[in-house]
């Protein structure tokens, strides 16, 4: 169930306070300022909504893989990284926000950005497509206050059951590997929440890292780091090598949905 942040008074010291507009796409409820009281650890801040078992840190016991929280912070440094990541994608794709072969005459009435982060993709898409209603959802309300009138942000956990009132014409996800414990379930929810003729577009990085000649030396620090983070993510229950399975998982979901 999505929870829509209301622009109520909160701690003025928090630079990431957000204001969210009214929206009828999801089942929403007002939440208090506790959602903005981010957990602090080792000089970083982390989301408060669905904080999970806190089992990913050395001094905490992992109760359940499915309850482990999103591992990355949500502070200014992380937000800058996410915006830089968006800029890198923009350079790589020549400014395109999507690569799906969407016909020019197909109107995208409703668009979902699942795991929107700072909301920069959703905001840019809303600016380019004023005819579309764009919804961005994330565990942290770190999006800016001033947004296009056709853009809305909600605090939500996409691993929970989706309860949107309307289906979408485009569901977009980017750099979400390591964030979900059950990708086939997520893809099924995407498929179930698509309008006929709708699109699912996913951009992600592929682990483990590879080179053209399989020439990594045994002591290659980058290769060792990759192996370690893959193992850590597997132990956490949120695989980091998920991208290599996306194509087949999407095919399987579509086959089941059409049967």
Secondary structure in CASP SS format (residue, H / E / C, confidence):
PFRMAT SS
TARGET T0000
AUTHOR 0000-0000-0000
METHOD secondary structure of the structure
MODEL  1
X C 1.00
X C 1.00
X E 1.00
X E 1.00
X E 1.00
X C 1.00
X C 1.00
X C 1.00
X C 1.00
X C 1.00
X C 1.00
X C 1.00
X C 1.00
X C 1.00
X C 1.00
X C 1.00
X C 1.00
X C 1.00
X C 1.00
X C 1.00
X C 1.00
X C 1.00
X C 1.00
X C 1.00
X C 1.00
X C 1.00
X C 1.00
X C 1.00
X C 1.00
X E 1.00
X E 1.00
X C 1.00
X H 1.00
X H 1.00
X H 1.00
X H 1.00
X C 1.00
X C 1.00
X E 1.00
X E 1.00
X E 1.00
X C 1.00
X C 1.00
X E 1.00
X E 1.00
X E 1.00
X C 1.00
X C 1.00
X C 1.00
X C 1.00
X C 1.00
X C 1.00
X C 1.00
X C 1.00
X C 1.00
X C 1.00
X C 1.00
X C 1.00
X C 1.00
X C 1.00
X C 1.00
X C 1.00
X C 1.00
X C 1.00
X H 1.00
X H 1.00
X H 1.00
X C 1.00
X C 1.00
X C 1.00
X C 1.00
X C 1.00
X C 1.00
X C 1.00
X C 1.00
X H 1.00
X H 1.00
X H 1.00
X H 1.00
X H 1.00
X H 1.00
X H 1.00
X H 1.00
X H 1.00
X H 1.00
X H 1.00
X H 1.00
X H 1.00
X H 1.00
X H 1.00
X H 1.00
X H 1.00
X C 1.00
X C 1.00
X C 1.00
X C 1.00
X C 1.00
X C 1.00
X C 1.00
X C 1.00
X C 1.00
X C 1.00
X C 1.00
X C 1.00
X C 1.00
X C 1.00
X C 1.00
X C 1.00
X C 1.00
X E 1.00
X E 1.00
X E 1.00
X E 1.00
X E 1.00
X C 1.00
X C 1.00
X C 1.00
X C 1.00
X C 1.00
X H 1.00
X H 1.00
X H 1.00
X H 1.00
X H 1.00
X H 1.00
X H 1.00
X H 1.00
X H 1.00
X C 1.00
X C 1.00
X C 1.00
X C 1.00
X E 1.00
X E 1.00
X E 1.00
X E 1.00
X E 1.00
X E 1.00
X C 1.00
X C 1.00
X C 1.00
X C 1.00
X C 1.00
X C 1.00
X C 1.00
X C 1.00
X C 1.00
X C 1.00
X C 1.00
X C 1.00
X E 1.00
X E 1.00
X E 1.00
X E 1.00
X E 1.00
X C 1.00
X C 1.00
X C 1.00
X C 1.00
X C 1.00
X C 1.00
X C 1.00
X C 1.00
X C 1.00
X C 1.00
X C 1.00
X C 1.00
X E 1.00
X E 1.00
X E 1.00
X E 1.00
X E 1.00
X E 1.00
X E 1.00
X C 1.00
X C 1.00
X C 1.00
X C 1.00
X C 1.00
X C 1.00
X C 1.00
X C 1.00
X H 1.00
X H 1.00
X H 1.00
X H 1.00
X H 1.00
X H 1.00
X H 1.00
X H 1.00
X H 1.00
X H 1.00
X C 1.00
X E 1.00
X E 1.00
X E 1.00
X E 1.00
X E 1.00
X E 1.00
X E 1.00
X E 1.00
X E 1.00
X E 1.00
X C 1.00
X C 1.00
X C 1.00
X C 1.00
X C 1.00
X C 1.00
X C 1.00
X C 1.00
X C 1.00
X C 1.00
X C 1.00
X C 1.00
X C 1.00
X C 1.00
X C 1.00
X C 1.00
X C 1.00
X H 1.00
X H 1.00
X H 1.00
X H 1.00
X H 1.00
X H 1.00
X H 1.00
X H 1.00
X H 1.00
X H 1.00
X H 1.00
X H 1.00
X H 1.00
X H 1.00
X H 1.00
X H 1.00
X C 1.00
X C 1.00
X C 1.00
X C 1.00
X C 1.00
X H 1.00
X H 1.00
X H 1.00
X H 1.00
X H 1.00
X H 1.00
X H 1.00
X H 1.00
X H 1.00
X H 1.00
X H 1.00
X H 1.00
X H 1.00
X H 1.00
X H 1.00
X H 1.00
X H 1.00
X C 1.00
END
